[in-house]
């Protein structure tokens, strides 16, 4: 972690408990000329189920293609994460590297290669060196179990802090634990902002129900955050369920604890997603954008993302400028139903504009005070229907430009 | 023009000839506390036809709504442009201001208010002061004819240089002139990057054919430029044809000179569009992005804009970094058909990657040399079909952040 700590970082890494049936290890594969652990190997007990969501990019990495294929089987015995080399856009050589990693891990664990999930993040266009990966994997397998914090550090690239979260739920009369680590949107050219998130639970969950719950959680968390509108070729979130808690396996909505599990998974994903935004490159403000009164939830989501991705909105927040005109602009460009004359906008708790006009007697003082803080809320009501959505982003600052432009590869 | 001159500015304002039937004037309406002309009044002889394209924003300014309505009649006697106040998001008071301006100009000229076209750019959310507009209009009407350069300056807000272009065509055996002025993407919070472009020709052209030709020209020019992906509530391009050249009026593709006129209009629009990019906020590089081999032209256009709008691509160019991985990322996130393993990418004339891999023996030296210049070319071939498109943008620099964030309204 060489960059200055994000001012939005939490005070400390949380105390994450062990998850029965999950044993993380880290090792130095030395994918870059650095002296830190950059390979993470998580052993999973037999019987572990898995679900996942991956990037919508049309040019996904071979790791993403491998995981998509392996997810169709719904079972997992290992996760291998490489940091420092994304192995993306590397053609057949990149595919060979993923296959070699899966084969090597399978030999160690006595399982099928398709039971091994692989994710990589870092430089693009350079095939992952198979010799380093295999040596790193062997070292990780021989290493003692590590802490979740050590694993969260090892999967990071230019993140400025390790990211983890935990929650619990009562399922079938038993307390199950859900733990997650994630790495996000720190990047140094020519690296990319890959989001890799991994969730581990001791609950027993069928692959199909786990997939349903993860997809639902994803829609309200990872799909609702944006740092700069760019989409990695490698984004991957995987959820593993070992079943060691001994509950009757969750397989449908009618099962005891199904709702609690889904709620806990959604909560965990939201915690992890917010941590990614809090480490957005150059971020100094954490911004929540809530859109209400849209024609549909989908329309609200698109409008909210249009605001969140607007460079003019993001720079205005960076400048602590109550520039609601830019919010109007971003609503207008979203291409969704909107009526200027029914639009209302607030910053924090202060209504700034409504019915196509700035509010009578508008006093900027409380808005200016809100914008001086680091937690910013923008509310937009379209006055058209019941559709609503909330998304999160960060401001756009000189820090972003410095990280991404003041550099020569 | 108070900001430092864009390093991409042309050496001088071009020598623009008068256009028969068009008389520009400027005056000080003092929409802001500045001592400069900020109201432009262009008188047009009777018989002038008009066509226009306006913003796709769902929250357009009252000026845009007024022009859309007036365009349905196809005739024009005057253009009024206000700089310093966009009059957008101002509700009924904004509409009243536009109506008052059109009525006042109509009295001066003895025409209908619907013959008067109005455009405004500047601060948002503040109704245009009718008294200042009327006094300014009276002053402009009383003033002597001004030069095109004076008009180009008067329509500007935070542009760092005035923008104009000229071309000619042979139509029906006569040389017709097409002259244009435009203001673009300089902005200061809480102002917005409104693009206002005005084209004047002495050719005789039916409103319908003028609209067809302008729409075609727009598709390959103004619709192919982006500075920061944000869309103004006020973007407007209007074309006026006085008919003073005496050619048989152009009304269809089979008329003599129709092709020449269309080509000239397209050329003029492209010149004007490029000038807007060259004054992009903080721009230090003019970037051409050419996409070929897509499944369709539309698909190519969307992919090209995805690259042009990517903050990571734009910061890489600012940093003179041959970061083709970010181009792959931007192709992938466009959501259009793309195959990683058939993708080829070049910077300048140098092929960097093809068939899913960096080219064998890749030498970055010529690419680095190309990126040190101020005119950058990125080529992407998808290897899928015949679809192609070219768009233009600028880099994303500290200058953009300074202009848009280092400010408190």
Interface residues (C-beta under 8 A of the other chain):
Chain A: X55 X56 X57 X58 X59 X60 X86 X88 X89 X90 X91 X92 X93 X123 X124 X125 X126 X187 X189 X190 X192 X193 X228 X229 X230 X231 X232 X233 X309 X310 X311 X312 X315 X316 X318 X319 X320 X321 X322 X323 X324 X325 X326 X328 X329 X330 X331 X332 X333 X334 X335 X336 X337 X338 X340 X341 X343 X353 X355 X356 X357 X358 X368 X395 X396 X397 X398 X400 X401 X402 X404 X405 X406 X407 X408 X409
Chain B: X55 X56 X57 X58 X59 X60 X86 X88 X89 X90 X91 X92 X93 X123 X124 X125 X126 X187 X189 X190 X192 X193 X228 X229 X230 X231 X232 X233 X309 X310 X311 X312 X315 X316 X318 X319 X320 X321 X322 X323 X324 X325 X326 X328 X329 X330 X331 X332 X333 X334 X335 X336 X337 X338 X340 X341 X343 X353 X355 X356 X357 X358 X368 X395 X396 X397 X398 X400 X401 X402 X404 X405 X406 X407 X408 X409
